[in-house]
């Protein structure tokens, strides 16, 4: 079942572990690919020095201030597109980075595999027929760790246990 708007308007701090085990779905030229989400990471507000919105609302980050349920896709280091799920209520910038799916660990690897690029920035995950997330009843077990790849962030923000990694799960 495709996730609805109510799911996405939860805070990123609540939603990040809930996304584990869900199916990231992509329609590429009529072929539907579904892969289980295995790793997520939280980016939460202007006070989070690792969040793109830490410097306020800009042309690039304005999408983070929208109501949850849309895609935030950006180019990292001019090489890899990274896919985030915007979460929460309008005007508070927060998102969950999808860091891994089954068979593709690493946010750049999964977007390359699923052909996710800036053309999908702003895509409505609730109503899209190109990119969406489904719940098939899988119940995830996971571990938490500090986020990775954010050496530029404050020590406090680097230590937050805001990375979630699927360890096992089962269909209910």
ABEGO torsion letter per residue (X at the ends): XBBBAAAAABBAAAAAAAABGBBBBBBBGGBBBBBBBABBBBBBEAABAABAAAAEBBAAAAAAABBBGBBBBBBBGGABBBBBBBBEBBGBBBBBBBABBBGBBEAAAAAAAAGBBAAABGBBAAABAABBBBBAGBBBBBBBBBBBGAAABBAAAAABBABBBBABEBBX
